[in-house]
Amino acid sequence: MSGLRDWWTLDPAAEQESADNPLSPLRPDQRRGTAPMLLLAFGWGFLITGLLIGGGLGAGQPFWPDLVWNAFLGNLVNFAVGALVGYMGWQTACNSALLYRMVYGNAGAWVPVLVLTVLLVFWQGIVVGAFSFAWVQTFDSPWFYVVAVFAGLLYTVTTYFGVKGLEDVALPASLVLTAVLLYAGWYNIDRAGGWDAFLALSAATAAKNPIGDLDAINLVIGSWIVGAVVMPEYTRFAKTAAVAIAIPFIVLIVAQAVLQVVGAMGGVVSGSADFTGYMRTAGPVISWFGLIAMSFALWTTGDANLYLPSIQTASLFRRPKRVMVVVLGLLGTVIGLGIYQRFMDFIGTLANVVPPLIGPVIVDYYLFNRRRFHVELLDRLPGWNPLAVVAFLAGAVASFYPPPWMAAGLWALLASMVVYAVLYGVAGLAGVKIGHAKAEAEAGLR
């Protein structure tokens, strides 16, 4: 029992010395090398969502130039958000939970962290189910549950070793994924009869059920804006600002563009955005290669996704990261037995609720603190910043009433930013200091 008690109990000094250090800003020697972090970014960005979005766009837009251009614009919006949030993580060396404390307060940070944790654990369940479905191809077989449990335990075990474990998986995964994606693109172009024939087939397919440009852009934004919001978990490890910006660029521009293009090609030519489906008809060797590639992709994504709430909850709940990895990994495994069937519905909820959480943080950091948080004041922050909570709730409500020309998640983010800026400005005019500004004033720094 003493061993279990030691495993469960937080040793702050040991946790701060670990490679992941969820409790405080990273020291310079805890930053990671450039190549492993960029490979990890590519693996994280490779999720079946990109393929499905590409397939959906291909069903209603000509591939060139409409689909390519609109996908790029949607990805560019997500990258802009990811770069803003990722830069904060790099400059402060803080994970998301610590950044939320800087703005929401030491007690108020429970609101965004708990909301994120619940949603990300369900998201982890989707990745568990996706791994199993790639192999079993049906929800009716008992093997779906067996493989899902295996996937959940696999993600949990490798994430248990922290960012180092994620980096170890990223290199082989990236090599296999690149090879398979190149093959999948060539396969569909060849099957269509060449590039010109593919473009003609794409135009004919899109004409049947056309999708407007704004709808296409919003679909892309909604698919990954959540990933942009949680970028500090990885950019805090970057040694330079350039690498910190390169991480969201690879995740949200490079990886998504490749996936969306391959998904569109597969949907138009082979009738499926998921390459594991049509590569099964290309012979046993290609079929196995495709399955292994998808498995690697989901493995890296599952590890990266599980890492996100584990770090945040370890920081806020004051538990060892290893404990939160196991607890959340097992929860995600159980949820994965049934949620993948509701994949697209859950993506919509995730894309609407999460973005307004970060809105007050962006405004506080860039507008009112001029890109500088005094992280040494973390333990001296007020308990609550009610303005941040009100701004988040306003953004969450706004997500249900987006204008027709903007994605709901982006609208919710902008709404939370505007509401927080107005409330903070009014409080300032009234001489009331809140959150980080109050801690600065009490410390004689403002």
N, C-alpha and C positions, 0 to 999 in steps of 0.2 A: 504493500500500500504506500510505503514511503516513496518508492520509485514513481508511482502514478501521481502522488502529490507533488513531487519535484517537477515532473513533466508539466503539470497543470499550472504551477505557480510561476508568476513572473519574476525573473531576475533582471531588473532594469539595466544593470551594468552589462550583463552578458548580452542582452538584447540590443543595446546600443552599440556594442562591439561587433555584432553580427553583420554580415554583408548586406542584409536587408534593412536593418535599423528602422523599424516602424515608429519608434517613440520620439524621435527628434530629427532635426535637419541633418542631412548627411555631412560627414566631414569630407574634406578634399580627397583623402586616401580611400574613401568608400565609393567614389565614382568609378564607373566601369569603362572598359575599353570601347573604342568606337565600333570596330567591326562586329563584335558580338551583339551590341545593342541594335545595330542596323539590321542584322540578320533576324534578331528577335522581332523587330518591328515588321519585317516582311512576313514572318510566320504568323504573327498576331493578326495582321491584316487579311490573311488568307482564310476567309470564312465563306461558307456556302451562300451567305447572304449576297455577296457580290455576284455570284453566278446567277442566282435567282433574279436579282434586279436586272442584270443584263438580259436574261431571258424574257423578262416582262417588257423591257424597253424594245427588244427585237421584235416582239409581237405587234408593236404599234408604231414604230418609227423606222424609216429607212436607215440602214447602217451608216452610210456616208452621204452628207456630213451631219445629218440631224442627230442621230443617236450618239455619235462620238462627241460632238460639240456639247450637247446637253448633259451628257454624263460628266464631261470635264467641268462644266460650270457647277454642277451639283457637288462634285468632289472638291472643287476649289472653295466653295463656301464652307464645307466641313473642315478643310485644311486651315482656312483662316481662323476658325474657332479653335481648332486643335493647336495651332501655333500660338495663339494668344494664351491659352491655358497652359500649354507645354512650356512656354517661356517662363511663366510664373513658377512652375515646378523646378526648372533649372536654376533660376536666379535665387530662389529661396532655399533650394535643396530640400523642399518639403513635399511629403505625399499629400494626397487630397484631404485626408482627415485633418492634418495640421493646418492646411490652408483654410479649411472650413472653420477651424477654431479661431483663426486670425480674424474672421469676419463675423461668423454667427455667434462667437463666444464659446467658452469652454464647456458650458452645458448645452447651449444652442446648437453646437455642432452635431449633437445626437440626431437632430432632425434630418439633415442631408445624409449623414452616414447610414442611418437606419433605412431610409428610403432607398438609397443606392444598394445597400447590402441585400435587401429583400429582392429587388429587381435583378441584381447581378447573379444571385443564387438561382433564380428562375432561368436566367439566361444561360447559366452553367448547365442547368438541366437540359436546355435545348441542344447544347453542344454534345452532351452525353447521348441524347436520343439520335442526333445526326450521325454520330459515329456508328451506332448500332444499325440504323437504317441503311447506311452505305453498304454494309455487309449483308444484311438479312433481306432488305428490299420489301419488307412487309411488317405491319404492326400486329398481325394475327398469330405469328409463330412465337412459341415460348422462347425460341432462340433470341428474339429481339430483346427480351428482358435479361437474358444471360450476358449477351454482348454489351448491353447498356451498363450493367453492373461492372463488368470488366473495364469498360471505358472510364467510368467514374472513379474507380479505384486507381487506374493508371494515371489519370490527371492528378489525383490527390497525392499519390506517392511521389511523382516527379516534382510537383509544386512544393512538397514538403521540404525539398532541398533549396528552396528560394530562387533568387534570380540566377544563381549559378546553374541550377537544374534546368531552368528555362533556356539559358544560353546553350547548354549541351545538346538539347533537342533541336535548337533552331538551325544549326549548320546542316546536318543531314537532311532535315525537312526542306530547307530552302533549295538544296540541290535537286532533290527528287521532284519538288513542285515545279521548279522552272522547266525541267525536262518534259514533264507531263503536259504543262500548259502549252509549250511550244508544239508538242505533238498534237494536242487537241485542236489547236488553231489550224495546223496544216491538214489534219484529218477532215475537218469540215469544209475547208476551201477546196480540197481535192474532191471530196464527195459531191460538192455542188457543181463541179466541172470547171473550176478556175475562179479567179478573182472577179472578173466581169460577170460571170454567171451567178456568183454569190450575191453581188450587188443587185442584180436584176431580181433574184429570188427574194432578197430582203425587201426591196421596194414593193413587190407584189404582195408579200406577207403583211407588210405594214398597212397597205391600202385597205385591207379587209376590216381592221379595227384600229383606226389611227388614234394615237395618243398625242395630245398637245404638248408644246415645248415646255410650258410652265409645269404641267403635270409630271412630265419626265424629270425635270430638274428637282422638283419637290420629292419625288419618289427616291431619288439618289440621296438627297439631303437626309431624309428620314431614316435611311438604312444605316447610317454610320455617325450621326451627330452625337450619339451617346459615347462612342469611342473617342470622339474629340474632347468631350467633357472630362473623361477620366485619364487624360494624357499625362498628368504629373507623376503618376505612379512609375512611369518609365523615364520621362525626360529628366527627373531629378538625378538620375545616374549619369547623365551626360557630362563630359568634361568641359565642353565649350557650348556657347549659344548656337553655333552652326549645327552641331550634332543634335542639340535639343530641337531645332526646327526641322532637321532632316528626318527625325523619327516620325512626326506626324505626316511629313511629306511622303515617306515610303508607305506608311499605313494607309493614308487617305487619298493619295494621288496615284502612286505607282501600283500598289497591290490592287486597289479597287479598279483602276483602269484596265489592268490585265484581266481580272476576273470578269468584269462587265463585258469586255470584248469577247472573251471565250464563251461566256454564258449566252450572249446574243447570237454568236455563230452556231452554238449547239442548238439553241431554240429554233432558229430559222431553218437549219439544214437537217438536224437529226431529231428534232421534236422534243428535245430535253436540254435544259440549261446545265444540268448536272452531268459532268462528263463520265462519272462512274456508270451511268445508265447506258449510253451509246457505245462506250468503249468495251462493254461486255460482248458486243457483236463483232469486235475486231480480232477475235482469237483469244485463247487462254492467256498467252503471255502479256498482251496489251491489257487485257481485263484485270489481271492481277497487279500489273504496274499501276493502273488507274486507281485501284482500291488501296494500294499501299500509299500512293500519293495523297489521296483524300484522307486516309487515316493519319498520316503525318501532319497534314494541314489541320485537322481537327484536334490532334494531340497538342500542337503548339498553341492553337487558339484556346483549347480547354485549360491548359496550364496558365496562359496569360490572363484569361478571364477569372480563374479562381484566385490568382495572385492579387487581383484588384481589391475585392472586398476583404480578403484576409489581412492585407496590410492596413486597410482603413479601420477595421474592427479591432485589430491588435493594438493599434495606436490609441483608440478611444476607450476600449473596454479594459485596457491595461492587462492583456493576456499575451503570452508568448505567441509569436506568429505561427509556430508549429501547431498550437492548439486550434487556432482559428482555421488553419488550412484543413485539418482533419474534420472539424465540426461542419464547416461550410461545404467541404468536399463531399461528405456523406449526405448532407441535406440535398445538394445538387444532384447526387446520384439517384436518390429516391425520387426526387421531382422529375428527373429525366425519364423515368419509366412511363410518364404519361403526357408530358407537356409538348413534346416535339410535334404532335399532331395539330397543335394550335400555334404553330410557329409564327405565321404572318400576323395573326391577331396580337400576339404578345409583342412583336416588333413595334407595332403601332403604339401600344401603351408605353413601351420603354422609350421610344423616340419623343413622346409628348411630355412625359413626367420628369425625366432626368435633366434636360437642358436648363430649365429655370433654376435649378439648384445652384449652378455656377454663376448665374447672372450677377448677383450681388458681389461675388468675389472679384469678378472681372472689373466691375465699376469701382469697387473700393481700392483695388490694387493700382489700376491704370489712371483713373481719374482723380481720386481723392488722396492717394498716397504716392503718386508719381513714380510708380514702379519700384517701390521700396517698402517692404515689411520688416519691422524690427523683430526678427524671430526670437531674439533673446527675451522678449516679453511674453512668450507663450503662456507661462504659468502665472502671469500677472494680468491676463485678460479678464474682462467682465464675464459673468456667467452667461448672460444672454444679450443678443442684439436683436430686439424684436422687429426692427425695420427689415432685417435680412429675411426673417421668417415670413413677414407680411409680403415682401416682394416675391419670394418663392411661391407662396400660395396664389398671389395674383397672376404670376406667370403660368402656374398649373391650370388655373381656371381659364386663362386666355387660350390655352392649347385647345379648348373645346370650341373656340369661336375664331378660327383663323380666317383671314381674307382668302379669297379664291386664288390669289396670285402668290401665296407664300406657304411653305411647309409649316405644319402645326408646331413642330418642335422648335424651328427657328423663330417663329412668331412668339412662342412661349418664352424663349430665351431673351429676345429683345424686350418683351413686356416686363419681365422681371428686372432687367437692367434699367429701363426707364423709370419704373416705380421706385426702385432703390435709389436712383440718382435724385429723383424729386424729393423723396422722404428725407434722405441724408442732407440735401441742400436746405430744406426747411428746418431741420434740426440744427444745422449749423447757423442759420440766420437767427434762430432762437437762443443761440449760445449753449446748446446741449451737445456734448461730445459723447460719442457712442463707440463701442467696439474697440478696434485697434487705436483710434484717435484718443479715446479716453485713457487707455493704458499708456500711450505716449505722453499725454499731459501729466498723468500722475507720476511718471518717471522723469519728468523734466525734459523730455525730448521734443516737446512741441509747445 
